[in-house]
Amino acid sequence: MKILVLHRVPYFKIEYHRGFSHDLHEVTYFGTDQALETLPPGLRCERVSRPGTRPVFEEAREWLAHRPRDFDRIISVSEYELLDCARLREHLGVPGALPAQVVLARDKVLMKQAVEDAGLRVPRFLPLPRFLAPDGPAHWRGRTVLKPHRGASSEDVLVFDTPARAAAAVREGRTGIARLDAGNEWEDYQVEEFVSGPIRHFDGLVQGGEVLVLSAGEYVNTCLQYAQGRPLGSFQIEFSDDTRAWVSRVLAAVRIEDGSFHLEAIVHEGELVFLEVGNRVGGADVVATVELATGVHLPSYELRALLGEPVAETLPEPPAGRRRYGWFVYPGHHLAGQEYRGLDGAAPFRGSPSAVAWNELPSGAPLPGHITYQTGETVLTGIVTGDTPQAVRDWITGLFDSLSVRTRPAAPAASDRVLVPGPGAGERPGLSPAAATAAPRSPMNGPRP
């Protein structure tokens, strides 16, 4: 086949060679110089650089207008480029998911409406323009979430005490989100009721609408808290046949029929409440922990599914002696402008026999100015194992309670110790809009690849 890969996610996160043969197929990687630099030096492929100043669909269309060519498949594994990838398929007449299908797994209003129409519970929600209309007040009370339709990494997500306070902050231009306060991008946002409870994520593989692989995990802290500077973790849990059926109904509602998926829900009063779903693998160390538990490397089998190869009969057997795994990541974006100097309280965990992986920044490394879950950019990432979900959770919460991060300003100065709060601190009631504003836009998904 002639395969075009819209290349954004670093190669080592996907390992394309595990999904298809570069000797058998003619593979072209289309990406920025920074993305292309992550390709292995000896990989047999064509590398095409793009400026990265406009949407990838526009730049690919312009490139192909000057150098016409045909492709059998066009692939992207980045959530930010799935819709552009679908547009390019449509433009060139290439098989695969088209925009009308892909948008259901990208637009949070459309996906919630589709899931609700399928008879499943979602948070009550409204598009922001409708919410602000004189006849469009929220039909709920209490805490209210403001978020972009197509955001990621909990960027630009705010929580207000009431719908009225959310509306006042937007109307008065004091949310702290520049593009929203300018008053010209309301149509890109939505509001929804705040639903309390543990947040779970479901990761797996689907082909032809059938769920072939499914893994369930529960977060320690939340992605929003991570955006605000707290550590984030996850531990694998058991799931029932009813849960598997619920996942299948969600995927069918949003028309995710082939490839990997990352689905999030809140457990509220014993019921799963849909949050959002993506047609891509989860970020942080989701891929690694799923493979450790199931033997399935999700990106590899996703690529095979996207090429039209049947994968159900080729899946490996789960490893013998079933264990549970979890991952953890410490942020650094909230300390931008400083250098990492080390961790206090890490020794018992760094040397623990339960620690499968421990990836810490070298002392003196600058801390990132954007939200990222990426190993080598944030303070610490790692994987832990245990005999039970509770054992893994306890290890992660113990880590979060014990660690503190030492930094110093990028310019030589006295070392400044910064404590990272543990999970027991909870969310602050009445969080002000200014305090709730998330960090600047991330080029990575999060936890997203």
Buried (B, 14 or more C-beta within 10 A) or exposed (E): EBBBBBBBBBBEBBBBBEBBEBEEBBBBBBBBEEBBEBBEEEEEBEBBBBEBEEBBBBBBBEBBEEEEEEBBBBBBBBBBBBBBBBBBBBEBEBEBBEBEBBBBBBBBBBBBBBBBEBEBBBBBBBBBEBBBEEEBBBEBEEBBBBBBBBBBBBBBBBBBBBBEBBBEBBEEEBBBBEBBBEEEBBEBBBBBBBBEBEBBBBBBBBBEEEBBBBBBBBBBBBBBBBBBBBBBBBBBBEBEEEBBEBBBBBBBBBBBBBBBBBBBBBBBEEEBBBBBBBBBBBBBBBBBBBBBBBEBBBBBBBBBBBBEEEBEEEBEEEEEEEBBBBBBBBBBBBBBEBBBBBBEBBEEBBEBEBBBBBBBBEEEBBBBBBBBBBBBBBBBBBBBBBEEBEBBBEBBBBBBEBBBBBBBEEEEEEEEEEEBBBBEEEBEEEBBBEEBBBBEEBBBBBBBB
